[in-house]
Amino acid sequence: MSISTNYIKIREQIPSDVTIVLSVKTRTVEQIEEAIGAGATDIGHNYVQEAGRMYNALNNKAAKVKWHMIGHLQTNKINKALRIFDVVQTVDSLEKAAAIDKRAERAGKEIIPVYIEINIGSEFSKAGIKPDEHEPFDEYMEKLAKDISALSHLRLAGLMTMGPRFGNPEDVRSYFRRTRRIFERIKGLDLPNVNMKYLSMGMTNSYRIAIEEGSNMIRIGSAIFGKRECDVEENGGTAIF
Ligand SMILES: *Cc1c(COP(=O)(O)O)cnc(C)c1O
């Protein structure tokens, strides 16, 4: 099936308040153009350099969509990232948040929406904050949200997680549920300068379960573009061939 057919079909199948972020790593400009033509509104990229090239190649189409950084963001790439991305979904420490805040101010950006990335399975190979390393985790996350809320050029707007990948996607449900609980908990704090709007979880093999567990933003690639030849499974950038 074609990219546009795939996109339109999934768009119709899921609730209208769930945002689809197209995960476009390894895809071509032509493929992205087709998806935008079918109505895609949000693009997620893992790599600053490639995203920049894609942004330029898309010309006037690039500004029509929202750009989400969904890969591990190195501090030395923040300046460049801020020229491309509207949202950074991968804040994984207060230090990273402060570094983005500082550079946003220098770049003359009013506010950058950011999400905190949780590595909810505490997986060694993945980026994001690992619960195992910060117990009690609910308290840790509350404190982090409060600290980020004090940064004037950022607005904490959500949580992002990948979740462990299982043969049976049903097995990831409890991880999504735990992420949702943390999301609600931070939302309930009603912190100034925090607007917990987005729970970004669910990929091709798990988005249905993620939506059942409260996700309102799914990041999908393969379901729309087809299987990747080189499977870049981890958002830290480890390629699995
Ligand atoms: C690749 C990737 C996705 C999408 O994966 P698919 O299985 O192709 O849907 C989502 N989120 C992140 C962070 C990714 O790196």
The ligand as an SDF file (V2000), in Angstrom:
LIG
                    3D

 15 15  0  0  0  0  0  0  0  0999 V2000
   12.0060    4.8970   15.1410 C   0  0  0  0  0  0  0  0  0  0  0  0
   11.2730    5.5280   16.2440 C   0  0  0  0  0  0  0  0  0  0  0  0
    9.8730    5.4810   16.3100 C   0  0  0  0  0  0  0  0  0  0  0  0
    9.0090    4.7680   15.2900 C   0  0  0  0  0  0  0  0  0  0  0  0
    9.2780    3.4100   15.1560 O   0  0  0  0  0  0  0  0  0  0  0  0
    8.3770    2.4910   14.1880 P   0  0  0  0  0  0  0  0  0  0  0  0
    8.5180    1.1540   14.7740 O   0  0  0  0  0  0  0  0  0  0  0  0
    8.9900    2.6140   12.8290 O   0  0  0  0  0  0  0  0  0  0  0  0
    7.0010    2.9920   14.2000 O   0  0  0  0  0  0  0  0  0  0  0  0
    9.2640    6.1500   17.3560 C   0  0  0  0  0  0  0  0  0  0  0  0
    9.9540    6.8220   18.2890 N   0  0  0  0  0  0  0  0  0  0  0  0
   11.2960    6.8950   18.2510 C   0  0  0  0  0  0  0  0  0  0  0  0
   12.0100    7.6420   19.3210 C   0  0  0  0  0  0  0  0  0  0  0  0
   12.0020    6.2420   17.2360 C   0  0  0  0  0  0  0  0  0  0  0  0
   13.3400    6.3110   17.2240 O   0  0  0  0  0  0  0  0  0  0  0  0
  1  2  1  0
  2  3  1  0
  2 14  2  0
  3  4  1  0
  3 10  2  0
  4  5  1  0
  5  6  1  0
  6  7  2  0
  6  8  1  0
  6  9  1  0
 10 11  1  0
 11 12  2  0
 12 13  1  0
 12 14  1  0
 14 15  1  0
M  END
$$$$
